[in-house]
Every structure is written in C-alpha cells, then in structure tokens.
Amino acid sequence: MHPIVTAREGWLEVEIENKCDYSKFEEAANILKKQFNISFVEKLNHLDDAYWDFIYKGCELTLHFNHYCGITLFPKKFRKATTEENQGAKEIGVLLFERLNHPS
C-alpha cells in the first residue's frame, strides 16, 4: 500500500488516509509531533475541515483533514510552491503514511 501523490496545478498533494474520522487526523498530527519533532504554527478548524500548518526542512506545509475526503498533505503556497516545497511534502507525506499504516 502506498500513498496517492497527485500533481495539481503547481503543487503536489499526498493522500495520507481516505475517508476517515477526526481521531485519525489527530493520530497523524501526533506522529508528526512526536516522531518528526514537528510544531504546528497555525491551526484552522472548521466544521468539516482542519488545516494545520507546519515547517518541515524549511518548507511551509499543510496537514489537511476533510470529513468526506480524509487526510492530505500539501505545500501551503499551492500554485506558488517551489520544487523544494513539493519534494518536502512528498517526503514527509510518504513517511507519515508509512508510520500511520505500519506503526513500529
């Protein structure tokens, strides 16, 4: 099983988990905090969505939850994302997917 990485109009989006509940999103966030020493710099929570921004290797990224679509990870700048930000999103997205689905 591998994460789905989709090239959008200038940015990469990594699908971490499809159609899950908020507790799975919290589990993913905890993995980032504890195993990768990530601090969330901004958290926006809505009824069906959550956007939690963080920095990974100098890249501004967003961990996103949607009640209907699941958990995704992408560069915060979307279309203006740099190659490094897209690579960072893919790198940490794949690692998060592996840790979430195959805990040690």
N, C-alpha and C positions, 0 to 999 in steps of 0.2 A: 504494500500500500504506500502510495506517495502523495504528497500534497499536489493540488492542481495549481499551476502557475500560469496566469493569464496575462498576456501583454495587452494593455489598454492603450489609449492614445497618449503615449509618452511615459507611462509608468507600468510597473509590474504589480499584480495583485496575487497574493498567495492565499489560497483557501486552506485554512487550518482544520476546520470542522464544519460539516454541512448540517444544517437544521438541528441545532442543539439548544439547550436552555442556558440561562444566565450563569448557573453554577459552573458549567463547563468553561465559560468565558473567564470567570474568577479563577478557576484552576489554571487556565493558560496564563493569566496575568501573574499568578503566584509562581509559576515555573520561571517566567521571565525575571521576576524579582529575586527569587532565591537561587536559581541555578545560573543566571547570567548577570546578576547584580544590576538589574535594570531599575531605574526610578522613573515613575510616570510624572511628567512635568505638567500635564494638563489632563483633566478627565471631564468629558461632557457626557452626561447620561440623560437619555430621553426615555419615553415610554417603551419603545420597541428597539432603540438603538443605544449604543455606547461607543464613544470614540476616545481612546486613551492614547495620548501622545507620549513618546519616549525617544531617547537618543541611544543609538547603537553604533559604535565605532564612528562617531561624528555625524551620523545620518539621522535626520528627523523622520521618525516613522510613526505610524498609527496602527494600533490594535483595535479592530472594529468588531462589534457584535451587532447582529440584527436577528430579532426573534424568528424571522422567516427564512433567512439565508445562512445563519451560522456565524462563524468567526473567520475574519480575513485580516491580512496584514499588508500594508502598502506604504509607500512614501507619502509623507504629509503634503508635499508640494504637488502631487498629482502630475499634471502635464509638464510642469516645470522641474520635475525630478531629474537629478543628474544620474549619470551612469553608475556612480558610486552608491547613490541612494537606492537605486533599483537593485544593485548587487547586494547591498546590505539587507534590504527587505527580503530578497530571496534567501540569503544565507540564514538569517535568524528565523525566517518563516519555516524553512525546512527543518532546522534544529528544533524549533518549538513543536512542529508537527510530530517529529520522532519522539520527543520526550512526552508529549501528551498521549500518544497512542501506544508507546512502548516504554513505560516507566521502568527505571532501573531497580 
